[in-house]
Amino acid sequence: MPVQVKRLLLVFAFFIAISVALIYFLTPKSFGEYGHYRGKALEEISSTEIKYVQMDDCAMCHDSIAELKNSGLHATLQCEVCHGPGFNHIEDYENNRMEIPNEGQFCMRCHIMNAASPKKVIKQIDAVEHAEGEDCITCHNPHQPWL
């Protein structure tokens, strides 16, 4: 057998040995318990701290605002899109206040003129002409923005 073939076989054997060692040491112990999955994945995920809640959780205390919002154009938006994660607020509402956005730049994340956004779905405005330096919340209630 030529010497270059022997060297090539040694290189292949080395890479195979390294691959087997990496698979052995890097594969989680619970891998394969439920097919081609990590068995402890659900346990790990369920032990992480919750950060987000649903609109129903907000509506338990803020029912009048939820009713107003659900009858409007933002009905399908989760409260946390504008107000941030709500779990800490639910746990201790006096010390964990929710964010109340009141500057125009916040609303412009969705409503600024953008040729790529569907105009029939999201109302788009020219912030400079429309607002003239005012915050959106000066004229618009975000829970009922059409008024």
Backbone bond lengths (Angstrom), bond angles and torsions (degrees), N, CA, C in turn:
res aa  C-N    CA-C-N  psi(-1)  N-CA   C-N-CA  omega(-1)  CA-C   N-CA-C  phi
1 M - - - 1.459 - - 1.539 108.23 -
2 P 1.328 117.60 132.89 1.475 120.16 -179.07 1.533 111.27 -64.18
3 V 1.298 115.65 150.49 1.461 122.61 -176.56 1.537 111.95 -61.96
4 Q 1.325 118.38 -35.97 1.463 120.60 -179.16 1.534 111.15 -67.37
5 V 1.324 118.31 -31.33 1.467 121.19 177.75 1.527 109.52 -71.51
6 K 1.340 116.68 -38.94 1.470 120.49 177.18 1.535 110.10 -61.58
7 R 1.323 116.17 -44.51 1.470 119.91 179.13 1.528 110.85 -62.61
8 L 1.311 116.31 -42.09 1.455 121.04 179.06 1.533 110.87 -63.11
9 L 1.308 117.60 -41.76 1.467 121.58 176.84 1.527 111.32 -63.75
10 L 1.326 117.20 -38.56 1.473 120.80 176.57 1.532 111.40 -63.76
11 V 1.320 115.58 -41.87 1.472 119.78 178.23 1.524 110.32 -63.17
12 F 1.338 116.58 -44.56 1.477 120.00 177.60 1.527 111.37 -62.40
13 A 1.328 117.20 -43.12 1.463 121.19 179.50 1.532 110.18 -62.16
14 F 1.338 115.86 -40.65 1.472 120.27 178.63 1.537 110.59 -61.55
15 F 1.326 117.83 -47.65 1.468 121.17 -179.76 1.526 112.29 -65.57
16 I 1.309 117.02 -36.29 1.472 120.04 176.88 1.520 109.94 -66.08
17 A 1.328 117.55 -43.07 1.467 121.48 179.03 1.534 110.41 -62.64
18 I 1.319 117.12 -44.04 1.472 121.05 177.92 1.522 110.04 -62.37
19 S 1.322 118.27 -43.02 1.471 121.94 179.98 1.522 111.30 -62.78
20 V 1.318 117.33 -43.93 1.469 121.02 178.99 1.530 110.26 -63.89
21 A 1.323 117.19 -41.95 1.464 120.64 179.21 1.526 110.89 -64.46
22 L 1.324 117.66 -43.46 1.466 120.61 178.88 1.524 111.30 -63.46
23 I 1.319 117.18 -43.37 1.473 120.19 177.87 1.523 110.10 -60.72
24 Y 1.329 116.70 -42.92 1.466 120.17 -178.98 1.528 111.75 -63.45
25 F 1.325 117.32 -45.74 1.462 120.37 -174.44 1.536 113.60 -83.43
26 L 1.321 118.66 -24.94 1.461 120.53 -175.75 1.528 114.47 -99.76
27 T 1.307 118.82 -9.42 1.462 120.91 178.75 1.520 108.75 -80.83
28 P 1.350 118.07 126.60 1.469 120.32 179.60 1.530 111.06 -61.42
29 K 1.330 116.12 149.13 1.466 121.61 -178.37 1.520 112.01 -60.69
30 S 1.346 116.64 -32.30 1.466 119.32 -176.02 1.530 112.98 -87.00
31 F 1.335 116.83 2.72 1.466 119.66 179.61 1.522 109.93 -66.31
32 G 1.313 116.14 131.60 1.460 121.16 177.21 1.515 114.58 95.36
33 E 1.328 118.43 -4.17 1.465 120.46 179.07 1.527 111.49 -63.31
34 Y 1.316 116.90 -37.15 1.465 122.19 -179.25 1.525 109.54 -123.57
35 G 1.301 117.30 56.83 1.450 120.23 -176.80 1.511 109.73 83.46
36 H 1.309 116.00 -140.92 1.461 120.98 -175.68 1.533 110.65 -89.96
37 Y 1.341 117.81 50.33 1.466 123.03 -177.02 1.520 109.80 -137.84
38 R 1.342 114.90 161.71 1.466 120.01 172.46 1.529 107.89 -80.65
39 G 1.282 117.63 125.07 1.460 121.93 -177.68 1.516 113.36 -65.03
40 K 1.312 117.92 -32.49 1.467 121.48 -176.54 1.531 113.10 -91.13
41 A 1.315 118.61 4.48 1.465 121.59 -176.08 1.526 111.16 -60.82
42 L 1.324 118.11 -46.21 1.465 120.35 -179.43 1.519 111.60 -64.72
43 E 1.322 116.31 -39.46 1.470 120.54 177.66 1.533 110.78 -63.13
44 E 1.326 117.17 -41.90 1.463 121.16 178.86 1.527 111.13 -65.45
45 I 1.318 116.58 -42.47 1.462 120.45 -179.08 1.520 110.56 -67.22
46 S 1.318 117.47 -41.65 1.467 120.24 -178.09 1.526 112.24 -70.26
47 S 1.326 117.44 -19.11 1.461 119.26 179.67 1.531 112.50 -87.24
48 T 1.344 118.58 -6.57 1.464 120.20 178.77 1.528 109.90 -75.95
49 E 1.306 115.63 152.34 1.461 121.52 -178.09 1.534 110.64 -70.84
50 I 1.320 115.73 134.66 1.454 121.50 177.83 1.528 108.54 -74.10
51 K 1.322 117.01 137.38 1.461 120.56 178.73 1.520 111.65 -118.15
52 Y 1.326 116.58 -31.47 1.454 120.61 -174.30 1.524 110.77 -112.98
53 V 1.314 115.55 149.23 1.464 122.03 178.48 1.525 108.50 -126.45
54 Q 1.299 116.89 174.51 1.462 121.38 -179.18 1.532 110.09 -98.28
55 M 1.333 116.17 166.62 1.470 121.03 179.79 1.524 111.28 -59.71
56 D 1.327 117.32 -33.65 1.465 120.63 179.86 1.520 111.53 -60.81
57 D 1.345 116.36 -35.73 1.464 120.12 177.97 1.521 110.70 -66.00
58 C 1.313 117.55 -38.78 1.468 121.48 178.22 1.531 109.88 -67.76
59 A 1.334 115.55 -39.41 1.468 120.85 -175.89 1.526 112.62 -68.10
60 M 1.324 117.86 -18.55 1.469 119.45 179.03 1.526 110.80 -60.25
61 C 1.315 117.30 -36.91 1.470 120.79 179.71 1.524 112.72 -104.93
62 H 1.316 116.37 -30.15 1.464 121.30 -174.94 1.524 109.40 -110.71
63 D 1.313 117.02 54.20 1.465 121.03 -173.31 1.527 113.39 -65.73
64 S 1.317 118.09 -37.06 1.470 119.04 -179.10 1.532 111.05 -69.20
65 I 1.321 117.35 -38.16 1.463 120.95 177.55 1.528 109.90 -69.32
66 A 1.321 116.85 -40.32 1.470 120.57 179.05 1.528 110.65 -63.51
67 E 1.323 116.90 -39.56 1.464 120.71 178.87 1.530 110.29 -64.77
68 L 1.316 115.98 -43.19 1.460 121.59 177.93 1.534 110.49 -62.17
69 K 1.334 116.47 -47.08 1.462 121.92 -179.10 1.527 110.94 -65.14
70 N 1.304 117.81 -42.04 1.465 121.33 -176.82 1.520 113.45 -70.14
71 S 1.315 117.08 -15.02 1.460 119.64 176.52 1.528 111.12 -94.28
72 G 1.321 116.76 3.76 1.455 120.15 -174.54 1.509 114.70 -116.04
73 L 1.328 114.05 -168.38 1.455 122.08 -176.15 1.527 113.19 -72.93
74 H 1.312 117.50 -20.89 1.463 121.26 179.98 1.526 111.48 -96.45
75 A 1.316 118.31 18.57 1.466 122.48 -174.82 1.528 113.03 -58.74
76 T 1.311 117.80 -34.53 1.461 119.95 -176.91 1.521 113.10 -86.93
77 L 1.316 118.41 -7.42 1.461 122.17 179.17 1.516 110.36 -80.41
78 Q 1.322 117.17 133.79 1.460 120.87 173.95 1.528 108.53 -68.85
79 C 1.297 117.24 145.78 1.473 121.93 179.87 1.532 111.28 -56.60
80 E 1.328 115.91 -34.26 1.455 120.63 -174.88 1.531 113.42 -72.39
81 V 1.311 117.70 -12.86 1.464 119.83 175.96 1.525 109.01 -60.48
82 C 1.313 117.02 -40.94 1.470 121.16 -179.75 1.528 112.79 -97.59
83 H 1.320 117.24 -34.07 1.468 120.39 -171.24 1.521 114.65 -99.89
84 G 1.326 118.35 -4.98 1.464 121.36 179.06 1.527 112.21 84.49
85 P 1.351 117.31 176.85 1.464 121.91 -177.89 1.525 112.04 -57.27
86 G 1.336 115.28 136.79 1.457 119.21 -172.46 1.507 117.11 -109.45
87 F 1.323 119.23 -1.58 1.464 119.15 -174.75 1.527 112.23 -63.15
88 N 1.327 117.97 -45.26 1.465 120.35 -179.77 1.523 111.27 -63.44
89 H 1.324 117.29 -33.40 1.461 121.19 178.35 1.528 110.20 -65.23
90 I 1.313 117.14 -40.24 1.465 120.94 179.50 1.520 110.46 -67.07
91 E 1.325 116.96 -39.76 1.463 120.92 -179.16 1.530 112.01 -67.64
92 D 1.335 117.54 -39.80 1.462 122.03 -177.86 1.525 108.22 -147.93
93 Y 1.332 115.98 82.00 1.466 120.50 -171.52 1.517 113.94 -68.72
94 E 1.318 119.44 -23.45 1.464 120.07 -179.06 1.528 112.07 -76.28
95 N 1.318 117.44 -35.13 1.464 120.82 -177.18 1.532 113.42 -98.00
96 N 1.306 117.46 -11.70 1.467 121.16 -179.46 1.519 109.16 -121.81
97 R 1.302 115.66 83.91 1.465 121.41 -179.38 1.520 109.66 -76.55
98 M 1.303 115.91 146.53 1.459 121.25 177.50 1.523 109.60 -82.25
99 E 1.300 115.72 153.05 1.465 121.78 178.02 1.530 109.01 -69.13
100 I 1.320 116.54 133.63 1.461 121.36 175.23 1.521 106.68 -116.48
101 P 1.334 116.27 96.11 1.467 118.93 -177.45 1.525 110.44 -69.79
102 N 1.320 116.69 132.46 1.464 119.05 179.51 1.521 112.51 -137.88
103 E 1.288 116.84 17.32 1.453 118.09 177.74 1.516 109.47 -111.19
104 G 1.293 116.62 148.65 1.455 122.78 -175.44 1.514 114.21 -59.71
105 Q 1.333 117.20 -34.00 1.457 119.90 -178.39 1.521 111.37 -60.35
106 F 1.309 117.22 -30.21 1.460 120.42 -179.56 1.525 110.35 -64.97
107 C 1.315 117.64 -48.66 1.466 121.89 179.92 1.522 111.14 -65.80
108 M 1.333 115.81 -30.63 1.457 120.52 -176.50 1.523 112.47 -69.42
109 R 1.317 118.63 -13.82 1.463 119.70 176.53 1.527 110.04 -57.25
110 C 1.321 117.08 -34.42 1.468 120.67 -179.84 1.525 112.92 -106.90
111 H 1.329 117.82 -31.71 1.455 121.00 -167.67 1.527 116.07 -102.19
112 I 1.322 119.27 3.35 1.458 120.53 178.88 1.533 109.25 -72.60
113 M 1.323 116.63 149.89 1.468 121.36 178.52 1.530 109.25 -56.14
114 N 1.334 115.47 123.84 1.451 120.82 -177.76 1.522 107.67 -150.49
115 A 1.306 116.50 116.53 1.468 120.95 -177.18 1.524 112.14 -63.13
116 A 1.332 118.06 -23.28 1.455 121.40 -178.13 1.525 112.78 -83.33
117 S 1.335 118.31 -15.98 1.467 121.19 -179.99 1.520 111.00 -87.16
118 P 1.323 117.01 144.83 1.474 119.44 178.74 1.528 110.75 -71.86
119 K 1.323 117.71 115.78 1.462 121.99 -175.77 1.521 112.81 -68.26
120 K 1.340 117.21 -26.01 1.458 120.08 179.89 1.522 112.01 -76.95
121 V 1.333 116.98 -20.46 1.461 121.10 -177.84 1.523 111.16 -96.38
122 I 1.333 116.70 -45.04 1.470 121.53 -176.90 1.520 108.66 -116.36
123 K 1.325 116.69 119.83 1.464 122.04 177.38 1.520 108.27 -64.02
124 Q 1.344 115.97 123.92 1.452 120.97 -179.16 1.519 109.77 -111.97
125 I 1.322 115.33 140.67 1.461 119.70 -179.47 1.522 110.39 -134.88
126 D 1.319 115.25 159.13 1.454 121.66 171.40 1.524 105.59 -91.58
127 A 1.306 116.46 105.72 1.466 121.67 -172.02 1.522 112.86 -60.39
128 V 1.319 117.78 -35.73 1.463 120.70 -177.78 1.528 110.26 -67.30
129 E 1.330 117.37 -47.89 1.464 120.67 -178.90 1.530 112.02 -73.14
130 H 1.320 116.88 -41.40 1.463 121.45 -173.18 1.524 112.28 -72.66
131 A 1.322 116.85 -49.56 1.465 120.21 -170.68 1.518 114.07 -91.39
132 E 1.322 117.95 -25.76 1.463 122.25 -178.41 1.526 112.09 50.03
133 G 1.346 116.42 44.58 1.456 120.97 176.22 1.515 115.60 86.48
134 E 1.309 119.63 -4.83 1.467 122.85 179.72 1.532 110.29 -84.51
135 D 1.324 115.04 154.13 1.456 119.38 172.09 1.520 108.75 -76.30
136 C 1.332 116.05 146.83 1.472 121.04 -177.55 1.532 111.61 -58.77
137 I 1.314 115.76 -38.23 1.459 120.95 -174.57 1.534 112.05 -68.76
138 T 1.343 117.67 -13.04 1.462 121.25 176.01 1.525 110.54 -62.11
139 C 1.345 116.04 -39.08 1.475 119.94 -177.98 1.522 112.86 -110.93
140 H 1.328 118.05 -23.84 1.457 121.32 -172.90 1.525 111.33 -116.40
141 N 1.326 117.13 131.62 1.449 122.02 169.28 1.529 105.93 -83.10
142 P 1.340 119.31 119.31 1.453 119.86 -175.47 1.531 113.58 -62.51
143 H 1.331 116.54 -20.99 1.460 118.81 177.97 1.530 111.76 -83.52
144 Q 1.331 116.57 -17.85 1.462 123.53 175.08 1.524 107.83 -143.33
145 P 1.338 117.61 69.98 1.472 120.75 -169.04 1.520 115.40 -69.22
146 W 1.318 118.48 -16.43 1.463 120.09 -176.55 1.527 112.81 -78.16
147 L 1.331 118.11 -11.16 1.475 119.97 179.88 1.514 111.23 -86.79
